[in-house]
Amino acid sequence: MPAHDPLVSIALLTYNSANVIDATLDAIEAQTHPRVELLVLDNDSSDDTTQRLRERAVDFEVSPSNVGFVRGMNQLFERSNGDYIVFLNADCVLSPTFVARAVETAGRCDADVVGAHVIRIATDVNEDPTGPARLDGGRQAV
């Protein structure tokens, strides 16, 4: 088991995420776990994602072409320094205690992998978040 406060790498892959990236970054910044490193790879976005990252003073890299999800996450994994790693899409919002609870669970269970309960949040005030998931980029939260 890693030290009491292990370093957790959050590997964030973005692609045309300008409309959702602020909520994701806010949630990462709100984590209660004291040791989190954020690694961001933009997968050659054509929207304002990289501008939003610059405005937020996020350290990130831009892929010269869209390398897809798996290659992008592998690149982030190679850069990670954490005892644990969280693979995160740019349209996911973590609860503030997500990392702390995942680390606690991993330590308590002597686990190498911890899963999450994913909750879909409605993107429209008239949408029922318990209904069928839309396939048009609906927001997700963990």
Sequence and secondary structure as in RCSB ss.txt:
>XXXX:A:sequence
MPAHDPLVSIALLTYNSANVIDATLDAIEAQTHPRVELLVLDNDSSDDTTQRLRERAVDFEVSPSNVGFVRGMNQ
LFERSNGDYIVFLNADCVLSPTFVARAVETAGRCDADVVGAHVIRIATDVNEDPTGPARLDGGRQAV
>XXXX:A:secstr
   SS  EEEEEEESS TTTHHHHHHHHHT  SS EEEEEEE   SSSHHHHHHHTT   EE SS  HHHHHHHH
HHHH   SEEEEEETTEE  TTHHHHHHHHHHHHT S      EE  SSTTS TTS   SS   EE 
